[in-house]
Amino acid sequence: MATTRLRRPPAPTDAERARSVATRGGRAALVGTGSPDAVVPLVHHLQADGSAVLLLDDDAPLLDRIHSAADGELPVMLELTDHAPVELREPVRALLWITGRLRIPDPESARRAVLHVADVQPDPRLLDLGHGATLVRLDPNSAVLADAEGSAALAPVDLAAARPDPFCRMEQHWLSHLEEAHPEVFVALARHLPPALRDTPGAVVRPLGVDRCGLRLRIEAPTRDVDVRLAWRQEANTVAELRTQFGLLVGCPFRGAGQDRAAGEAYEA
């Protein structure tokens, strides 16, 4: 069946989406470590320079492999899994893979790194450093992002230069509340969908994400899931601007069909 696509709406850059995935702090796992199972760190954090610091249990065999490596470094891949803010049939909405070399910094550098992480991402497990946990650092060589917008290869300099979306930390609370307390909103938003999706029997409109460029929806139909992006009329960078743009998208204040489409261009991913 042919699918009608409107002009693709604007979206955050590949690097910005990758940085947002890391900032939200979803599930992390180290793979390609020589172990049959992925190594799940106690705490993980992507630093401003694109490197990652991870807190591992002292009993992790991975630490012995790093110590026994000729240069004290081990090539690994860090996999970050980004989940939707509500319980969806297919909950994973993005994956970020960062490849690089893992090493154990000296004790003073490790303490400074933990203090920095505690400032931006407080976690009581950080207190375990030196008391059952060891900090390791991943210096990146490359990264790959895969999400509904597509897939992209990123250089470490791209991650270092990017900043997370201004709403990436608040979207889970906001969208889950919206679906639970205001389901009528998604009935109103359905008018922006391509007709083939809007008229699909049994299709349910679910929230998937929100960012400075627009709102992302998941259409759960009986036989497939489809992700759609609805664009704001103007980019939103503050909560007040987001509230305004969302109200325009839901409230249907537009007098002409052309204006309505401009306010909520949809792209089927």
Protein Blocks (a to p, Z undefined) as FASTA:
>chain_A
ZZddddddddddfklmmmmmmmnopacddehkopabdcddfbdcddfkopacddddfklm
klmmmmmpmnlpacdddddddddfbdcfblbfbdcddddddddddfklmmmmmmmmmmmm
gcfklmmgopapacdddddfbdcdddfkbccdddfklmmmpccdfklmmmmmmmmmmmmm
mmmlmmmmmmmpcfklmmmghiacddfbdcfkbccdddddfkbccddddddfbdcfbfkl
mmmmmmmmmnopafbfklmmmmmcccdZZ
